[in-house]
Amino acid sequence: MPTPPARPQRLPHAPTRGRALRTRDGACYRVRAIHPQDVPALQRAFQRLSPEQVRQRTFHRMNELSIEAATRFATVDPALGAAYVVVDAAGEIRGEARFFHDPVGGGAEFAVITDPALSGRGLGRALMRRLVDEARRRGLSHLWGTVLAQNTQMLEFSRRLGATREACLDEPGVVRVRLDLSRRLRRH
Ligand SMILES: CC(C)(COP(=O)(O)OP(=O)(O)OC[C@H]1O[C@@H](n2cnc3c(N)ncnc32)[C@H](O)[C@@H]1OP(=O)(O)O)[C@@H](O)C(=O)NCCC(=O)NCCS
């Protein structure tokens, strides 16, 4: 999985407003770039995740998101990648997605996670749309992600976006999903 780099950078003083998102149930969110001020909200969001979700996202078991880890997650060098959050009306983070450029090959590795209480409302798809837009703007050819083979939710989620999948020969039990950016994101 991508490891967030901790490198100094120049960023806006406050989070951007980002894009408005209205989900199928009529609730309003904003999708915006992650910001260093998000550290406490990221730590709270982590507490709402299930242990299984954390394992699916990180491939590890973690009981809490330390302030150091949250700071690394919230501080992305734009030369290396991009990260976005979905924020609700109260300012709470309800989902997060990011990619990091491959050093060679013209693609980037992505990862995504959403609040389990809001599963199936379209937050994951909105985050992927934002990642894809930014990846295309940067001229990337594809996004790829590693997924545990038993993570049927993510595999179905990826399939519905139009991703193809292939076994990871060097990592048994892991599947690689790939979104070709020359094609439109599949709607349904
Ligand atoms: C996978 C995950 C990101 C999906 O997020 P989400 O916000 O529930 O997804 P959305 O509501 O945007 O759903 C998008 C599509 O996936 C489908 N989908 C979502 N969850 C699904 C499930 N459990 N079973 C079948 N399909 C599912 C939806 O039906 C929807 O399809 P549609 O837009 O064509 O109607 C979320 O479940 C998650 O955080 N999982 C744990 C973290 C993880 O595994 N990350 C992967 C590491 S890269």
The ligand as an SDF file (V2000), in Angstrom:
LIG
                    3D

 48 50  0  0  0  0  0  0  0  0999 V2000
  -14.7950   -0.1630   -0.8180 C   0  0  0  0  0  0  0  0  0  0  0  0
  -15.2870    1.1460   -0.2230 C   0  0  0  0  0  0  0  0  0  0  0  0
  -14.2730    2.2720   -0.4410 C   0  0  0  0  0  0  0  0  0  0  0  0
  -16.6190    1.5160   -0.9390 C   0  0  0  0  0  0  0  0  0  0  0  0
  -17.0470    2.7830   -0.4660 O   0  0  0  0  0  0  0  0  0  0  0  0
  -18.5720    3.2340   -0.5290 P   0  0  0  0  0  0  0  0  0  0  0  0
  -18.6180    4.6760   -0.1020 O   0  0  0  0  0  0  0  0  0  0  0  0
  -19.4340    2.2860    0.1930 O   0  0  0  0  0  0  0  0  0  0  0  0
  -18.8610    3.1010   -2.0760 O   0  0  0  0  0  0  0  0  0  0  0  0
  -20.0250    3.7900   -2.9180 P   0  0  0  0  0  0  0  0  0  0  0  0
  -21.2150    4.0070   -2.0550 O   0  0  0  0  0  0  0  0  0  0  0  0
  -19.4920    4.9800   -3.6330 O   0  0  0  0  0  0  0  0  0  0  0  0
  -20.3350    2.6570   -3.9630 O   0  0  0  0  0  0  0  0  0  0  0  0
  -19.8110    2.6780   -5.2880 C   0  0  0  0  0  0  0  0  0  0  0  0
  -20.2600    1.4380   -5.9850 C   0  0  0  0  0  0  0  0  0  0  0  0
  -19.7560    0.2620   -5.3460 O   0  0  0  0  0  0  0  0  0  0  0  0
  -20.8290   -0.5870   -4.9920 C   0  0  0  0  0  0  0  0  0  0  0  0
  -20.5810   -1.1650   -3.6720 N   0  0  0  0  0  0  0  0  0  0  0  0
  -20.1910   -0.5230   -2.5710 C   0  0  0  0  0  0  0  0  0  0  0  0
  -20.1380   -1.3900   -1.5400 N   0  0  0  0  0  0  0  0  0  0  0  0
  -20.5250   -2.5920   -2.0350 C   0  0  0  0  0  0  0  0  0  0  0  0
  -20.7090   -3.8770   -1.4830 C   0  0  0  0  0  0  0  0  0  0  0  0
  -20.4870   -4.1270   -0.1950 N   0  0  0  0  0  0  0  0  0  0  0  0
  -21.1140   -4.8780   -2.2730 N   0  0  0  0  0  0  0  0  0  0  0  0
  -21.3790   -4.6570   -3.5800 C   0  0  0  0  0  0  0  0  0  0  0  0
  -21.2330   -3.4410   -4.1660 N   0  0  0  0  0  0  0  0  0  0  0  0
  -20.8230   -2.4360   -3.4030 C   0  0  0  0  0  0  0  0  0  0  0  0
  -22.0350    0.3040   -4.9090 C   0  0  0  0  0  0  0  0  0  0  0  0
  -23.2320   -0.4250   -5.1970 O   0  0  0  0  0  0  0  0  0  0  0  0
  -21.7670    1.3360   -5.9410 C   0  0  0  0  0  0  0  0  0  0  0  0
  -22.1440    0.9230   -7.2180 O   0  0  0  0  0  0  0  0  0  0  0  0
  -22.8620    1.9580   -8.2100 P   0  0  0  0  0  0  0  0  0  0  0  0
  -22.2500    3.3270   -7.9830 O   0  0  0  0  0  0  0  0  0  0  0  0
  -22.5300    1.3830   -9.5200 O   0  0  0  0  0  0  0  0  0  0  0  0
  -24.2940    1.9120   -7.8100 O   0  0  0  0  0  0  0  0  0  0  0  0
  -15.5920    0.9940    1.2960 C   0  0  0  0  0  0  0  0  0  0  0  0
  -16.4080   -0.1190    1.4850 O   0  0  0  0  0  0  0  0  0  0  0  0
  -14.3710    0.8560    2.1890 C   0  0  0  0  0  0  0  0  0  0  0  0
  -13.9250    1.8380    2.7620 O   0  0  0  0  0  0  0  0  0  0  0  0
  -13.8440   -0.3730    2.3510 N   0  0  0  0  0  0  0  0  0  0  0  0
  -12.7120   -0.6160    3.2770 C   0  0  0  0  0  0  0  0  0  0  0  0
  -11.4150   -0.0220    2.7890 C   0  0  0  0  0  0  0  0  0  0  0  0
  -10.8710   -0.7640    1.6010 C   0  0  0  0  0  0  0  0  0  0  0  0
  -11.1010   -1.9360    1.4080 O   0  0  0  0  0  0  0  0  0  0  0  0
  -10.1150   -0.0500    0.7960 N   0  0  0  0  0  0  0  0  0  0  0  0
   -9.4780   -0.6650   -0.3360 C   0  0  0  0  0  0  0  0  0  0  0  0
   -8.0070   -0.4980   -0.3140 C   0  0  0  0  0  0  0  0  0  0  0  0
   -7.5310    0.2170   -1.8600 S   0  0  0  0  0  0  0  0  0  0  0  0
  1  2  1  0
  2  3  1  0
  2  4  1  0
  2 36  1  0
  4  5  1  0
  5  6  1  0
  6  7  2  0
  6  8  1  0
  6  9  1  0
  9 10  1  0
 10 11  2  0
 10 12  1  0
 10 13  1  0
 13 14  1  0
 14 15  1  0
 15 16  1  0
 15 30  1  0
 16 17  1  0
 17 18  1  0
 17 28  1  0
 18 19  1  0
 18 27  1  0
 19 20  2  0
 20 21  1  0
 21 22  1  0
 21 27  2  0
 22 23  1  0
 22 24  2  0
 24 25  1  0
 25 26  2  0
 26 27  1  0
 28 29  1  0
 28 30  1  0
 30 31  1  0
 31 32  1  0
 32 33  2  0
 32 34  1  0
 32 35  1  0
 36 37  1  0
 36 38  1  0
 38 39  2  0
 38 40  1  0
 40 41  1  0
 41 42  1  0
 42 43  1  0
 43 44  2  0
 43 45  1  0
 45 46  1  0
 46 47  1  0
 47 48  1  0
M  END
$$$$
